[in-house]
């Protein structure tokens, strides 16, 4: 039989001389594959006497194992060298001045949050926040949402696994829990807005599993529907930048308000675009109502002494209306081309004092 030491020396030298993984794999097939030198030697064992097989069998197996180990070691070295070369070629000098193409912008949703906050703070509201992972009590029970209500079902709500007490937390389905937490943490009067992320099991051109809402709450003595109507009309005029806008309140039902209404604004459809404030068409933008007396009782307030109103709307929806964005999902697609088209300059800070009203609602 051939000198096994010499074969090992020759193949080892070939392995060490390979400089890329593809060549290494070809060498492995040529030497250790079915037609390789080592495999051919293994086949010759069948023609040997038992004594010869007992002598050369372990040597051939040892040779094959040693060569496989050397190929594996060489592969690891080549992979590490390739990774280091790639990292070196892809490194970025963060001390360099950014190019104009890398200029950032404000996301439309962030811009809307700033605009809505500007409008409501001018009207005397403050901003309140709360957790996005919420307890059942704050998200449903305290808001007078019964156990059998569809909003509690798995197909509408993201639930977490049960804890040791058998209770499950949820990703909040609205920002209304912030209202509950605010009322339970202090004493009236309250005048707050609660913007933030909310979550529901839904996805299409006008719905996404994660979306943004803003809700408003006013609690005080002597509050009535007239205060609610004025607040909404004033917001609509300033947000859509329209001096004369028709607002319609349609009776509706929400567990946490009574009476309840849905709010429509006047609009028209021209050349495939929506024009706010003109025409005889209507567009729904939010839900509202007087805070249900049971909600006030759930937070420890006397409904005979305090009254209030609340309303809420989707920030993504009103962004679509204001800037003519056709698909809600584009807000979360992380497409830089889309952001360059709809994004806002970081210096474009919303300010009511410098923003004139227009008749059409277009900037």
C-alpha positions as CSV (number, residue, x, y, z in Angstrom):
1,X,0.0,0.0,0.0
2,X,1.1,3.6,-0.7
3,X,3.0,5.5,2.0
4,X,0.1,6.9,4.1
5,X,2.4,9.5,5.7
6,X,3.4,10.9,2.4
7,X,-0.3,11.1,1.3
8,X,-1.2,13.0,4.4
9,X,1.7,15.4,3.9
10,X,0.7,16.1,0.3
11,X,-3.0,16.7,1.1
12,X,-2.2,18.8,4.1
13,X,0.1,21.0,2.1
14,X,-2.7,21.4,-0.5
15,X,-5.2,22.2,2.2
16,X,-3.0,24.9,3.7
17,X,-2.4,26.4,0.2
18,X,-6.2,27.0,-0.5
19,X,-7.3,30.6,-0.1
20,X,-11.1,30.4,-0.5
21,X,-13.9,28.2,0.7
22,X,-15.0,27.0,-2.8
23,X,-11.5,25.8,-3.6
24,X,-11.3,24.0,-0.3
25,X,-14.6,22.2,-0.9
26,X,-13.3,21.1,-4.4
27,X,-10.2,19.8,-2.8
28,X,-12.2,17.8,-0.2
29,X,-14.3,16.2,-2.9
30,X,-11.1,15.4,-4.9
31,X,-9.2,13.7,-2.1
32,X,-12.0,12.4,0.3
33,X,-14.9,12.0,-2.1
34,X,-16.1,8.7,-3.7
35,X,-13.3,8.9,-6.3
36,X,-10.7,10.5,-4.1
37,X,-7.4,8.9,-3.2
38,X,-8.4,8.1,0.3
39,X,-11.6,6.5,-0.7
40,X,-9.8,4.4,-3.4
41,X,-7.5,3.2,-0.7
42,X,-10.4,2.2,1.5
43,X,-11.8,0.1,-1.3
44,X,-8.6,-1.9,-1.5
45,X,-9.1,-3.2,2.0
46,X,-11.6,-5.7,0.7
47,X,-8.9,-7.4,-1.3
48,X,-6.5,-7.7,1.6
49,X,-6.0,-10.6,3.9
50,X,-7.5,-10.4,7.4
51,X,-4.1,-9.7,8.8
52,X,-3.5,-6.8,6.3
53,X,-6.9,-5.3,7.0
54,X,-6.3,-5.4,10.7
55,X,-3.0,-3.5,10.2
56,X,-4.0,-0.9,7.5
57,X,-7.8,-0.4,8.4
58,X,-7.1,1.7,11.5
59,X,-4.4,3.7,9.7
60,X,-6.7,4.6,6.8
61,X,-9.5,5.6,9.2
62,X,-7.1,7.7,11.2
63,X,-5.9,9.3,7.9
64,X,-9.4,10.1,6.8
65,X,-10.3,11.6,10.3
66,X,-7.1,13.7,10.4
67,X,-7.7,15.1,6.9
68,X,-11.4,16.0,7.7
69,X,-10.3,17.8,10.9
70,X,-7.7,19.8,8.9
71,X,-10.2,20.7,6.3
72,X,-12.6,21.9,9.0
73,X,-9.9,23.9,10.7
74,X,-8.9,25.5,7.4
75,X,-12.6,26.3,6.6
76,X,-13.0,28.1,10.0
77,X,-9.8,30.2,9.3
78,X,-11.1,31.1,5.8
79,X,-14.5,32.1,7.1
80,X,-13.0,34.3,9.7
81,X,-10.7,36.0,7.2
82,X,-13.7,36.6,4.8
83,X,-15.8,38.1,7.7
84,X,-12.9,40.4,8.7
85,X,-12.4,41.5,5.1
86,X,-16.1,42.2,4.8
87,X,-16.3,44.1,8.0
88,X,-13.3,46.2,7.0
89,X,-14.8,47.0,3.6
90,X,-18.3,47.9,5.1
91,X,-17.1,50.1,8.0
92,X,-18.5,53.6,8.2
93,X,-16.5,56.5,9.6
94,X,-19.1,58.1,11.9
95,X,-16.9,61.2,12.3
96,X,-17.5,62.2,8.6
97,X,-20.0,64.9,7.7
98,X,-23.2,63.2,6.5
99,X,-24.0,63.5,2.8
100,X,-27.2,65.4,1.7
101,X,-28.8,62.1,0.8
102,X,-28.6,61.0,4.4
103,X,-30.5,63.9,5.8
104,X,-33.3,62.9,8.2
105,X,-36.9,64.0,8.3
106,X,-39.8,64.0,10.7
107,X,-42.3,61.1,10.2
108,X,-45.8,62.3,9.3
109,X,-47.3,60.6,12.4
110,X,-44.8,62.4,14.6
111,X,-45.7,65.7,12.9
112,X,-49.4,65.0,13.5
113,X,-48.8,64.3,17.2
114,X,-47.0,67.6,17.5
115,X,-49.8,69.5,15.7
116,X,-52.5,67.9,17.7
117,X,-50.7,68.6,20.9
118,X,-50.1,72.2,19.9
119,X,-53.8,72.7,19.2
120,X,-55.1,71.1,22.4
121,X,-52.5,72.7,24.7
122,X,-53.6,76.1,23.3
123,X,-57.1,75.2,24.4
124,X,-55.9,74.4,27.9
125,X,-55.4,70.6,27.7
126,X,-52.4,68.9,29.2
127,X,-50.8,65.7,27.9
128,X,-51.1,62.4,29.8
129,X,-49.4,59.1,29.2
130,X,-49.8,55.5,30.3
131,X,-48.5,51.9,29.8
132,X,-49.0,50.1,26.5
133,X,-49.2,46.8,28.3
134,X,-52.3,47.2,30.2
135,X,-54.4,45.4,32.8
136,X,-58.0,44.2,32.0
137,X,-59.5,46.6,34.6
138,X,-58.1,49.8,33.0
139,X,-58.6,48.7,29.4
140,X,-62.1,47.2,29.7
141,X,-63.8,46.9,33.1
142,X,-63.5,50.5,34.4
143,X,-64.7,51.7,31.0
144,X,-68.0,49.9,31.4
145,X,-67.1,47.3,28.7
146,X,-68.9,44.0,29.7
147,X,-67.4,40.6,29.7
148,X,-69.3,39.5,26.6
149,X,-68.3,42.5,24.5
150,X,-66.7,41.7,21.1
151,X,-63.7,43.9,21.9
152,X,-62.6,41.4,24.6
153,X,-62.4,38.5,22.2
154,X,-59.1,37.0,21.0
155,X,-59.8,37.9,17.4
156,X,-59.8,41.6,18.3
157,X,-57.3,41.9,21.2
158,X,-53.7,40.9,21.7
159,X,-53.6,39.0,25.1
160,X,-50.5,38.0,27.1
161,X,-50.3,34.5,28.7
162,X,-52.0,34.1,32.1
163,X,-50.0,35.0,35.2
164,X,-49.9,33.0,38.4
165,X,-53.3,34.4,39.4
166,X,-55.0,33.4,36.1
167,X,-55.2,37.0,34.8
168,X,-54.0,38.1,31.4
169,X,-52.7,41.5,30.5
170,X,-53.3,43.0,27.0
171,X,-51.7,45.4,24.6
172,X,-54.0,48.3,25.1
173,X,-56.7,48.6,22.4
174,X,-57.2,52.3,22.9
175,X,-55.7,55.1,25.0
176,X,-58.8,55.3,27.2
177,X,-57.0,53.5,30.1
178,X,-54.9,56.7,30.4
179,X,-58.2,58.5,31.2
180,X,-59.0,56.0,33.9
181,X,-55.5,56.1,35.5
182,X,-55.6,60.0,35.4
183,X,-59.0,60.2,37.2
184,X,-58.0,57.6,39.8
185,X,-54.7,59.3,40.5
186,X,-56.0,62.8,41.2
187,X,-59.0,65.0,41.8
188,X,-61.1,67.0,39.3
189,X,-61.1,69.1,37.3
190,X,-59.3,67.1,34.5
191,X,-58.6,68.4,31.0
192,X,-56.2,66.0,29.2
193,X,-55.3,64.5,25.9
194,X,-53.7,61.0,25.6
195,X,-51.9,60.4,22.4
196,X,-50.1,57.1,21.9
197,X,-49.7,53.7,20.2
198,X,-52.6,51.2,20.4
199,X,-53.0,47.6,19.2
200,X,-55.8,45.5,17.6
201,X,-55.9,42.4,15.4
202,X,-56.7,44.0,12.1
203,X,-54.8,44.7,8.9
204,X,-55.8,46.3,5.6
205,X,-55.5,49.6,3.7
206,X,-57.2,51.5,6.5
207,X,-56.2,49.3,9.5
208,X,-52.9,48.1,11.0
209,X,-52.2,45.9,14.1
210,X,-50.4,48.8,15.7
211,X,-51.8,52.3,15.1
212,X,-52.0,55.7,16.9
213,X,-54.8,57.4,18.7
214,X,-55.4,60.5,20.6
215,X,-58.2,60.8,23.2
216,X,-59.4,63.8,25.1
217,X,-61.1,64.0,28.5
218,X,-62.7,66.8,30.4
219,X,-64.2,66.3,33.8
220,X,-65.6,69.2,35.9
221,X,-68.8,70.6,37.3
222,X,-71.4,71.8,34.9
223,X,-69.8,70.2,31.7
224,X,-72.3,69.6,28.9
225,X,-72.5,68.7,25.2
226,X,-72.0,72.3,24.2
227,X,-68.4,72.2,25.5
228,X,-67.8,69.0,23.6
229,X,-69.1,70.4,20.4
230,X,-67.1,73.6,20.7
231,X,-63.8,71.7,21.4
232,X,-64.2,69.4,18.4
233,X,-65.2,72.1,16.0
234,X,-62.3,74.3,17.1
235,X,-59.9,71.4,16.7
236,X,-61.2,70.5,13.2
237,X,-60.8,74.1,11.9
238,X,-57.3,74.4,13.2
239,X,-56.0,71.0,12.2
240,X,-57.4,70.9,8.7
241,X,-56.7,74.7,8.3
242,X,-60.2,75.4,7.2
243,X,-62.1,78.4,8.6
244,X,-65.6,77.3,7.6
245,X,-66.1,73.5,8.0
246,X,-69.4,71.7,8.5
247,X,-69.5,69.3,11.5
248,X,-72.2,66.7,12.0
249,X,-72.9,64.7,15.2
250,X,-74.7,61.4,14.6
251,X,-76.1,59.3,17.5
252,X,-74.1,56.2,18.2
253,X,-73.2,53.9,21.0
254,X,-70.0,53.4,23.1
255,X,-70.0,51.6,26.5
256,X,-68.0,54.4,28.1
257,X,-70.1,57.5,27.0
258,X,-73.8,58.3,27.2
259,X,-75.1,59.9,25.1
260,X,-72.6,59.0,22.4
261,X,-72.1,60.3,18.9
262,X,-69.9,59.9,15.8
263,X,-68.5,63.0,14.2
264,X,-68.5,63.7,10.5
265,X,-67.0,66.6,8.6
266,X,-68.2,68.1,5.4
267,X,-66.1,67.4,2.3
268,X,-66.1,66.9,-1.5
269,X,-64.3,64.6,-3.8
270,X,-62.7,66.3,-6.8
271,X,-60.3,64.6,-9.3
272,X,-59.7,61.7,-6.9
273,X,-58.8,64.0,-4.0
274,X,-60.7,64.9,-0.8
275,X,-61.3,68.6,-0.2
276,X,-62.2,69.3,3.5
277,X,-64.8,72.0,4.1
278,X,-66.5,72.0,0.7
279,X,-69.3,70.1,-0.9
280,X,-72.2,68.0,0.4
281,X,-70.4,64.7,1.2
282,X,-69.5,63.6,4.7
283,X,-66.5,61.9,6.2
284,X,-66.4,60.3,9.7
285,X,-63.3,61.3,11.8
286,X,-64.0,60.4,15.4
287,X,-66.3,59.1,18.2
288,X,-67.4,61.2,21.2
289,X,-69.9,61.6,24.0
290,X,-70.5,62.5,27.6
291,X,-68.7,60.2,30.1
292,X,-70.9,57.4,31.3
293,X,-72.0,57.8,34.9
294,X,-70.8,54.2,35.5
295,X,-67.3,55.1,34.4
296,X,-67.3,58.0,36.9
297,X,-68.4,55.7,39.7
298,X,-65.7,53.1,38.8
299,X,-63.0,55.8,39.4
300,X,-64.6,57.0,42.6
301,X,-66.3,60.2,41.3
302,X,-69.9,61.2,42.1
303,X,-71.8,61.5,38.7
304,X,-74.3,63.8,40.5
305,X,-71.5,66.3,41.2
306,X,-69.2,65.9,38.2
307,X,-69.8,65.5,34.5
308,X,-67.5,65.3,31.5
309,X,-67.0,64.5,27.9
310,X,-64.5,62.4,26.0
311,X,-63.6,61.9,22.3
312,X,-61.0,59.9,20.4
313,X,-59.7,59.6,16.9
314,X,-57.1,57.8,14.9
315,X,-54.0,59.9,14.2
316,X,-53.1,57.8,11.2
317,X,-56.5,58.3,9.7
318,X,-56.5,62.1,10.0
319,X,-53.0,62.2,8.6
320,X,-54.2,60.3,5.6
321,X,-57.0,62.8,5.1
322,X,-54.8,65.9,5.6
323,X,-52.1,64.9,3.2
324,X,-53.9,62.6,0.8
325,X,-52.1,59.4,1.8
326,X,-54.0,56.4,0.3
327,X,-52.8,53.4,2.3
328,X,-52.4,53.4,6.1
329,X,-49.8,50.6,5.9
330,X,-47.3,52.9,4.2
331,X,-46.8,54.7,7.5
332,X,-45.0,51.6,8.8
333,X,-43.3,50.3,5.7
334,X,-39.9,52.0,6.5
335,X,-39.6,53.0,2.8
336,X,-37.2,55.9,2.6
337,X,-38.6,57.0,-0.7
338,X,-42.0,57.4,0.9
339,X,-40.6,59.3,3.8
340,X,-38.7,61.7,1.5
341,X,-42.0,62.4,-0.2
342,X,-44.3,62.8,2.8
343,X,-41.7,63.6,5.6
344,X,-41.3,66.9,7.2
345,X,-38.2,69.0,7.9
346,X,-36.8,68.8,11.4
347,X,-37.2,72.6,11.5
348,X,-40.9,72.4,10.5
349,X,-42.3,72.8,14.1
350,X,-46.1,73.1,14.3
351,X,-47.1,76.6,15.4
352,X,-50.6,78.0,15.3
353,X,-49.4,81.5,15.5
354,X,-47.6,81.3,12.1
355,X,-50.0,79.0,10.2
356,X,-52.7,80.8,8.2
357,X,-56.1,79.2,7.6
358,X,-57.0,78.3,4.0
359,X,-60.3,77.6,2.4
360,X,-59.4,74.3,0.8
361,X,-57.4,72.8,3.7
362,X,-54.4,72.2,1.4
363,X,-50.9,73.5,2.3
